Every structure is written in C-alpha cells, then in structure tokens.
Amino acid sequence: MDLIFSIGLLCLSSLFPGISGTTFTLVNKCDHTVWPGILGNSDLGSTGFELPSGGSRPFQAPSGWSGRFWGRSGCASDQNTGQLTCQTGDCGSNQIECNGKGASPPATLAEFTIGSGTQDFYDVSLVDGYNLPMIVEPSGGSGSCLSTGCVNDLNRQCPAELRVGSGEACKSACEAFGTPEYCCSGAYATPDTCKPSVYAGMFKAACPRSYSYAYDDATSTFTCTGADYTITFCPSSTR
C-alpha cells in the first residue's frame, strides 16, 4: 500500500506542478560572505544563516508559502556578548537566525507567493533601498517564467543624499527624506497620486525589472507555475 501511495503522489506531482512545493536555492557569487535572512508565513528550517563566497543552500517551501529573502553584509559577532550585528540588512535579532524579524532598510528583497497548483508571483524589490546585487531565476516551470533582479551595483552610483556610510548600501528616497510623496503615503497613497521620483527613476534605469517604488507593479511582478527558484547574490553582469 505504501508503494502504491508513493507512486500515486509521484504521478500527481508530474500532473500538477507545484503540488509538492518549491525548492529555493540561495547562491553566493559575491567575493565576500553573505548572511541571508528569511521571513515567511511558515518555517523553512532556518530564518538566517552564513553563506560563504561560492556557497549555496537549498530550501524546500510548501505550496502556499509567502515570504522574502535578502542578504546581510558586513556581519560580525561582538567578542564580549556574542551578539551578531550587520552593516546592511540587519534583522535586529542579534543572532545568525532572524527569528521572525525582517530586514532593516536599505536591503534588496526577493519576494515570493507560491501558488497551490496555480501561478507563483515573485519580484525583486528596491522599494526599501538596495544593498546587494541579486537575481531570481525560475527553472522547470510553465508560463512566462522570466528572470528578474538587479545585477548592477547601485552602491557605486548612489547619490550622496541616499548613500549609507562609505557606500555599503543605498537608501530609498522614502527612508532618506520621509515625505509622503516619496513614501506613497497620505495624499499620495494611490497609484494615481504617487508617481516615480527621480530617485526611483534612477533605480529603474539601472534595474528595469526590479520594483523601484510602491506602485511599480506593471513591469516588476512576474509569474510562473510549478517552478523552482535560484536566488543569486552578486550574479555575473553577463547573465
């Protein structure tokens, strides 16, 4: 009976892609260590870990999973307390595991909603600013299934008023200035009233498939059905 049941599940999985969930593989092609963070509606077995240069790590997500991945950089543990802090993307847990805490902006975010036999939705967002180049590549799915992300190093072209420290990250205009027109809040909280700023335009020009401001859906949200996804930090600019 167990064998028949297993064969049945295998057949269902082939007929309905995504029924057994989705595999996310995080890859670090940076020339330095990255500490990925994970925040989602269910546990994938880790909420944060150390990923050395050249390393990769897969995660299995169930159908219906929704969440985000990001990279923390410049992390170090205090010799006295053992608490971990990061220059960018810190989640405030003081540990390698983020334990349900999100990224402190600015941080490049890969965001997913995995369907249950239906379309997945995914994007790479710069709405909270930028800290690391990142690309998302689907494989094995059906539909348009385009790659998306930000290959260019925006830290090198970040305006002085958005720059963090000596160039470790680039703030969003909302974080830098806090005004409603930059944050799409208050009187600017609709697609009709909130328009891309000159700063959002700069992000969009450098990374055309990434979210550059809150209502940048049309050119920044992608779909695929039954795919697995590779999330690469510091991908080659030739890809």
C-alpha positions as CSV (number, residue, x, y, z in Angstrom):
1,M,0.0,0.0,0.0
2,D,2.8,2.4,0.8
3,L,4.5,1.8,-2.5
4,I,1.2,2.4,-4.4
5,F,0.6,5.6,-2.4
6,S,4.1,6.8,-3.2
7,I,3.7,6.1,-6.9
8,G,0.3,7.9,-6.8
9,L,1.9,11.0,-5.3
10,L,4.7,10.9,-7.9
11,C,2.1,10.8,-10.7
12,L,0.1,13.7,-9.1
13,S,3.3,15.8,-8.8
14,S,4.0,15.3,-12.5
15,L,0.4,16.2,-13.5
16,F,0.2,19.2,-11.2
17,P,3.5,21.0,-10.9
18,G,4.0,22.7,-7.5
19,I,1.9,20.2,-5.6
20,S,4.9,19.1,-3.6
21,G,6.2,22.6,-3.1
22,T,9.0,24.7,-4.4
23,T,12.8,24.5,-4.0
24,F,14.6,27.8,-3.4
25,T,18.4,27.6,-3.8
26,L,20.4,30.6,-2.5
27,V,23.8,31.1,-4.2
28,N,26.6,33.5,-3.1
29,K,28.7,34.7,-6.0
30,C,30.0,37.7,-4.1
31,D,33.7,37.9,-3.2
32,H,32.7,38.0,0.5
33,T,30.4,36.2,2.9
34,V,26.7,37.0,2.9
35,W,24.3,36.2,5.7
36,P,20.9,35.6,4.1
37,G,17.8,36.3,6.0
38,I,14.4,34.6,5.5
39,L,10.9,35.9,6.6
40,G,7.8,33.9,5.7
41,N,4.4,32.7,6.7
42,S,5.9,29.3,7.7
43,D,9.3,28.0,8.7
44,L,11.7,26.7,6.0
45,G,14.1,25.2,8.6
46,S,16.1,28.4,9.0
47,T,15.5,32.1,9.2
48,G,19.1,33.2,8.7
49,F,22.5,31.6,8.1
50,E,26.0,32.2,6.9
51,L,26.7,31.6,3.2
52,P,30.4,31.9,2.3
53,S,31.6,33.1,-1.1
54,G,30.9,30.4,-3.7
55,G,28.5,28.6,-1.4
56,S,24.8,27.6,-2.0
57,R,22.0,26.2,0.1
58,P,18.6,24.8,-0.9
59,F,15.3,25.2,1.0
60,Q,12.0,23.3,0.4
61,A,8.9,25.5,0.7
62,P,5.3,24.2,0.8
63,S,2.6,25.3,-1.6
64,G,1.1,28.5,-0.4
65,W,4.3,29.8,1.1
66,S,4.7,33.5,1.0
67,G,7.8,35.4,2.1
68,R,11.1,37.1,1.3
69,F,14.8,36.5,1.2
70,W,17.6,39.1,1.5
71,G,21.3,39.3,2.1
72,R,23.0,40.8,5.1
73,S,26.6,42.0,4.7
74,G,29.4,43.0,7.0
75,C,28.2,40.9,9.9
76,A,30.4,40.3,12.9
77,S,29.9,38.9,16.4
78,D,30.8,41.0,19.5
79,Q,33.6,39.4,21.3
80,N,32.1,40.1,24.7
81,T,28.4,39.4,24.2
82,G,28.5,37.1,21.1
83,Q,25.7,39.2,19.5
84,L,25.7,39.4,15.8
85,T,25.3,42.8,14.0
86,C,25.4,43.5,10.3
87,Q,26.3,46.7,8.4
88,T,23.4,46.2,5.9
89,G,20.2,44.1,6.0
90,D,20.4,43.6,9.8
91,C,17.3,42.0,11.2
92,G,17.8,43.1,14.8
93,S,17.8,39.6,16.3
94,N,21.5,39.8,17.3
95,Q,21.8,36.2,16.0
96,I,22.5,34.4,12.7
97,E,18.9,33.4,12.8
98,C,16.5,36.3,12.2
99,N,13.7,34.6,14.2
100,G,10.7,36.2,12.5
101,K,12.3,39.7,12.1
102,G,12.6,41.4,8.8
103,A,15.4,43.3,7.2
104,S,16.3,46.8,8.3
105,P,16.4,49.0,5.2
106,P,18.1,49.6,2.9
107,A,18.1,46.0,1.6
108,T,17.5,44.3,-1.7
109,L,14.5,41.9,-1.3
110,A,13.4,38.8,-3.2
111,E,9.7,38.4,-2.6
112,F,7.5,35.3,-3.4
113,T,4.0,34.0,-3.1
114,I,3.9,30.3,-4.1
115,G,0.7,29.0,-5.6
116,S,-1.1,25.8,-4.8
117,G,-1.2,24.3,-8.3
118,T,-1.6,27.9,-9.6
119,Q,0.7,30.7,-10.5
120,D,3.6,31.8,-8.3
121,F,4.2,35.6,-8.0
122,Y,7.7,36.9,-7.5
123,D,9.7,40.1,-7.7
124,V,12.9,41.8,-6.6
125,S,12.2,45.0,-4.7
126,L,14.3,48.1,-4.2
127,V,11.4,49.9,-2.5
128,D,13.3,49.5,0.8
129,G,16.5,50.5,-0.8
130,Y,19.5,48.4,-2.1
131,N,22.4,46.7,-0.5
132,L,23.5,43.8,-2.7
133,P,23.1,42.8,-6.4
134,M,20.5,40.0,-6.7
135,I,18.8,38.0,-9.4
136,V,15.9,35.4,-9.2
137,E,15.9,32.7,-11.9
138,P,13.0,30.2,-12.2
139,S,13.5,26.7,-13.6
140,G,11.3,23.8,-14.5
141,G,8.0,25.9,-14.5
142,S,5.4,26.8,-17.1
143,G,4.3,30.2,-18.2
144,S,6.4,33.3,-18.9
145,C,8.8,32.5,-16.0
146,L,11.3,35.3,-16.6
147,S,14.3,36.1,-14.5
148,T,14.3,39.3,-12.6
149,G,16.5,41.3,-10.3
150,C,19.2,43.9,-10.1
151,V,22.6,42.9,-11.5
152,N,24.1,46.4,-11.4
153,D,25.9,47.6,-8.3
154,L,23.8,50.6,-7.3
155,N,26.1,51.4,-4.4
156,R,28.6,52.7,-6.9
157,Q,26.1,55.2,-8.5
158,C,24.1,56.0,-5.3
159,P,23.6,59.8,-4.9
160,A,25.3,61.3,-1.8
161,E,22.0,62.0,-0.2
162,L,21.0,58.3,-0.3
163,R,24.4,56.8,0.4
164,V,24.9,54.8,3.6
165,G,28.3,55.1,5.2
166,S,31.1,54.8,2.8
167,G,28.9,53.2,0.2
168,E,27.7,50.0,1.9
169,A,24.1,50.5,0.8
170,C,21.8,53.0,-1.0
171,K,18.7,54.2,0.8
172,S,15.3,54.7,-0.8
173,A,14.1,58.3,-1.1
174,C,11.3,57.4,1.4
175,E,13.8,56.3,4.0
176,A,16.1,59.3,3.3
177,F,13.5,62.0,3.3
178,G,10.4,60.5,4.9
179,T,7.9,62.7,2.9
180,P,4.5,61.4,1.7
181,E,5.3,61.9,-2.0
182,Y,8.4,59.7,-1.7
183,C,6.7,57.2,0.6
184,C,3.4,56.9,-1.3
185,S,1.5,57.7,1.9
186,G,-1.2,60.2,2.9
187,A,-2.5,62.1,-0.1
188,Y,0.0,60.1,-2.3
189,A,-1.3,56.7,-1.2
190,T,-2.8,55.7,-4.6
191,P,-1.4,54.8,-8.0
192,D,-2.9,58.0,-9.4
193,T,-1.2,60.3,-6.9
194,C,2.1,58.5,-6.3
195,K,4.4,58.8,-9.2
196,P,8.0,57.6,-9.5
197,S,10.5,60.1,-8.2
198,V,13.8,61.0,-9.9
199,Y,15.4,58.5,-7.4
200,A,13.0,55.8,-8.3
201,G,13.8,56.6,-12.0
202,M,17.5,56.1,-11.3
203,F,16.8,52.7,-9.7
204,K,14.6,51.7,-12.6
205,A,17.1,52.8,-15.3
206,A,19.8,50.6,-13.6
207,C,17.5,47.7,-12.9
208,P,14.5,47.7,-15.3
209,R,12.8,44.6,-13.9
210,S,13.0,45.5,-10.2
211,Y,10.4,47.3,-8.1
212,S,11.5,50.9,-7.9
213,Y,8.6,52.4,-5.9
214,A,5.4,51.2,-4.3
215,Y,3.2,51.1,-7.4
216,D,5.7,49.8,-9.9
217,D,3.7,46.6,-10.4
218,A,3.3,46.5,-14.2
219,T,7.0,46.0,-15.1
220,S,8.2,44.4,-11.8
221,T,5.9,41.5,-10.8
222,F,6.4,38.1,-12.6
223,T,4.6,34.8,-12.7
224,C,5.4,31.2,-13.2
225,T,3.7,27.9,-12.4
226,G,5.4,24.9,-10.7
227,A,8.9,26.3,-10.8
228,D,11.9,26.1,-8.5
229,Y,13.9,29.3,-8.0
230,T,17.6,30.2,-7.7
231,I,18.4,33.4,-5.8
232,T,21.9,34.6,-6.6
233,F,23.7,37.3,-4.7
234,C,26.2,39.3,-6.8
235,P,25.4,37.5,-10.1
236,S,27.7,37.9,-13.1
237,S,26.7,41.0,-15.1
238,T,26.9,38.9,-18.3
239,R,23.9,36.7,-17.3
